[in-house]
Amino acid sequence: MSRTFSRPGRVNAETAERVRRIAHELGYRTGPLTHPFPRERSSLLALVVADATNPFHFDIIRGAQNAAAEAGYTVLLTDTRESDHLERQALERTLPMIEGIVLASSRMSDSTIRVTAKQRPMVVLNRVVTGVPSVVTDIGRGARRAIDHLHELGHDRFTYVAGPEASWTDGMRWRELREAARAQGVRVRRIGPFPPTLEGGAEAGRALRGEAPSAVVTYNDLLAIGVMDELLKHGLRVPDDVSVLGFDDIFGAQLVTPGLTTVAAPLHQVGATAVDHLLAVLKGARPRTEAPLVVPTSLVRRRSTGPRREGRVGRARPPAP
């Protein structure tokens, strides 16, 4: 492969084109991502987040910054706006300056992440990548708590509002929710994907309001809040007509009306744990790659979920004048 890029005249055109295509699929890059950088230590760590405006990342950022500061390091924050292309580009530019990387909710392929991890010590958050240290929340426990809660309230079916297709967490949540629902005899369907934003939630709410289920579980809290707002605008009461349950317990989940029932994770701890592990590797510890570090989750019950009512009207009613 290297000859194709370093000495193209020695490789025929057909072979060169095939190599370039495979290299692109694997995330192979010449230059910064494939050669080490001789430089002095910088005491800089990169924290790469999918969307810095998403409150989900607020506590992760603060936890990472606090852990880094205690060790004498500074965190360089990069927002990739849910784009794998921008994520790659940002890493190419920052690798010469940094000692290590924390990837939070990366949208890059596993192969690209592994290529990058060969250049600098790395910890991945909210995702498991073979051969790379990772920190994840206990998705299985969270899904079981969510389904148990809905089942106790009498809901025998629900709709899952999916998040981004490139999200590892979304795929895992859907899998674990299905397994938990099967164990309880609860029926489940999936709609989406939707952007993990308030606007994405409004879009999902419009898709749901014609025949709203008795319960909705969403990929994250922003989607849940957007769904509730859209349903309420069109005459469906939460939780009287539709119970809504989210994930993450972001800032604001307790401020909306009704307060959002959600699966909570200690996000500050997630960020701090990732940096602590990264710093240990920088000091010579062996990276833990055989299994992810798992942070516990819990269910926070608020008023957006309630008992399933017999004779509940599934169609939206006109808003009150």
N, C-alpha and C positions, 0 to 999 in steps of 0.2 A: 504494500500500500504506500509506504513512504517514498518509493522510487517514482510513483506516479506524480507525486507533488514536488519532489526535490529534483528529479531528472526526467521531465515529461518526454523528452526526445528519445528516451530509451524504451518507451512503452507505446505499443500501437494504439491507434485512436479508439478502436472498439473496446479494448481492454481498459483503457484509461477512463472511458465514459462509464463502464460498469463499476469500476473501483470508486469513482466519484459518487455514484448513486448509492452504493453500499455505505460509503463513508458518511454521507449525509444522513442516512437512516440510523446509523450508529452514534451520531453526534460527534464524529471525528473532526478535529480542527487542526490546521497547521498553526504555527505561531504560539500564542499565549497558552492555549489549552493543551499543548503537547510537548512543551519544553519547560524544564524548571527555570526559575528565575534566580540568578545570583544577586542577592541584595542583603542589606542589613535588616535585622529584626525591627518590626514596626510597632508591635503591641496593638495592632488593629485586627479586629475580627469582623467579618461580613455577616450581617443578618439579612437574608433575602426573603421577603414576604410577597405573597401573591397579590395582596391589596391592602395597602396601609390605611385606607379609609374604612375598612371593615372593622368594627369594634372587637371582633374576635381576636385580632392581632394586638390590641392595645396592651393587655396584661402580659402577653408573650414577650413583646418588645421591652416592657419595663422589667420583667424578670430577667431577661437576657442582659439588659444594660446594668442592672444592679450586681449580678454575679460577675460580669466582666470588670466593672469598676472596682469591686472588692479585690480583684486580682491584679489591678493595675493595667487593665486593657480598656480600649475604647471600641465601641460598636459602630460600624459603618452600615447604616440602614439603606436598603434598596427595595423599592416598590416596583414590581414587574407588571402590574395591572393585568393579572391573569393571562399573561402572554409567555409561552415558552421561548419565543424568539427574543423578547426583551430580557428574559432571564439569562439566556445564553450570552447575549451581548453584554449585559451588566457584569457577568462573571469574567468574561474575556478582558474587560477593562480594569477590573479591580484585583484580579489575581496577583499582579506584580506587587501590590501594596500590602496584602493581608497575610496573617499567619494561619487563619483557619476560617471555616465557613459553617454557618447554620442555615439550612434551607427550611423555610416554613411553608408547608402546603405547596411544594414545587409542582409546576406543570410540565417540567421536562420529562423525557423518557428515562427509564431506568438505565439504559446504556449510556446516555449522556451524563447522567448523575455519576455513574461509576467512572467514566473518563475523567470528569472534573475532580472526583475524590482522589484520583491518583496524583493530582498536582498539589493539593493542600488537604490537611486533615479536615474532615467534614462530619457533621451530624445532621441527620434529616429528621424533621418534625412532621407528625401527622401522616406518616407514610413508612412502609417497610420496603427497603431496597436491599437485595441480597449483596452481602459483602460490605455494606456501609452501616455504621452505627446509626440507630434511630431511636426516637422517643415518640410514643403514641399514647393516646388515651385508651381506656378500657372500653372499646366500642361494644363488645359483646355484652358486658354488664349493663351499659347504658341502654342498649336496645331491649334487653330483658326487663329492666325496670320500667321502660316506657310502655311495653306491651302489657306487663302485669297491671300497671296502673289503669290503662284503658279497659282491660278485661274486667277488673274489679268494678269499674263504673258501668259495666253492662254492654260495652261496645264489642260487637262480634265481627266487625270489618272496619278497615280504615284505608285511606289513600296516602301513599308516600309521595311527597313532592321532591323530586330529585334535583341535585345541584349540578355543577359542571361535569361534563363527560370525562375530562382529564383528571378529575379528583379521585385519588386513591381512597380517601375517607368516604366519599359518596358511595363508591362501590361496596366498601366494607359495611357501611351502615345499612344499605339495602339488603345485603346478604344476611346480616345478623338479625335485622328486623323480620325478614321472611322466616328464618329459623325459629325465632321466638314466637312469632305468630302461629306457625305450624304446631308448636308445642302446646299452645293454648287453644287451638281450634279456631283461631281468628283468621278471617279472610283478608287479603291485602292486594292492592293493585298499585301500580306506579305510573306517575305522569311526569313528563319532563324529558330532557333536562331544562333547567331554568338558571339564569344568572343568579348568583348567591347574594342578591341585593333586594332592597325594598321594591324596586321596579320589577324585578323578577317575581317577587311574591304577588304583586298586583296582577301580573300576567297569569300566574298560576291560579289566583283567585277567580279571574274571569273564566278560566277553563273549568273550574270546580262549581261555579254558582248555579249552572243549569240543573244539575243533579248532585247536589252536595252530599257527601257521605256524612255519617254521624261523627266521624273523627278523622282528623288530618294530622300526619306527622311530617315535618319538613326537614330538609337537609341541614338548615341552620336557622338561627333565630331571626335574622333579617328576612328570610323568606316567610317565616311564620307571621311576623308582624305585618308584612305586606299582604299576606293572604287574609289575615283578620280584618285589616282595614278595608280591603276590597269587598269581602263578604258583608261587613257591616254597612257599607255604603249601599248595598243592594238588598237590604232588608233581612239578612240572615243574622240571627243573634248568636254570639259566642259567650258561653258554651251551650246555651239552651237548644240551639239548632245544630251547631257544629262545635265539637271540641277540637282545639288546636294545640299541638305540642311541638316544641322546637328542640334544637341541640345547641349547646355551648354556654348558655347563661351569660350573654354579653351584657355590658352596661346598657341599660335601657329596657331590658326584659321585664324588670319590675316596675317600670315607670309607665308603660302603656296601659290602656284600659280595654279589657281586663288584663291584669298582670299575666305574663306568659309562663305557663308550665313548661319546663325545659330540663334536658339532661345536662348537668353542669360538670365542667372539668376545671381543675385548678390551673388555669392557664399561666399564671405567674410562675408556678412551680415548673410547668412544662418548659418555659423559656430558660429559667435558671438551671434546671437539670441538664438541658442541652449544652449550655455554656460550660457548666462544671465538668461535664464529660469531655468536651472539646479541649478544655484547658489541661485536663489530666493527660490526654493523648499528647498534647504539645510538650508536656513535661516528661514524656517517655513511657506512659502507661500503654498497655496493649489495647487497641480499640476493641470494644465489645460489638461483634458483628453476628454472633451466633443466634441472638434473639433480641428483639427490641426491649427497651426500658418501657414498662407499662405504668401509666399514671392512672389512679382510680377515678371513677365517675360516680355521680349520684343524681337522683331525681329531685328537682326542686318543684314542689307543687304550689301552683298559684291558681288564679280563677279562670284561666282560659280552657280548663277541662272540667267537665261535669258529667253527671249520670246521663246515660242514653235514655231518651224519653220515648215511650210508646206513642205511636201516631205522630212522631216528629215529621214536620213538613220538610221535604228535601229540596223543594224548589224555592228560589229566592222570592220574597214578597216585595212589593213596591216600597221604597223608603217612606217613612212617616213624613207628612208634609210639615 
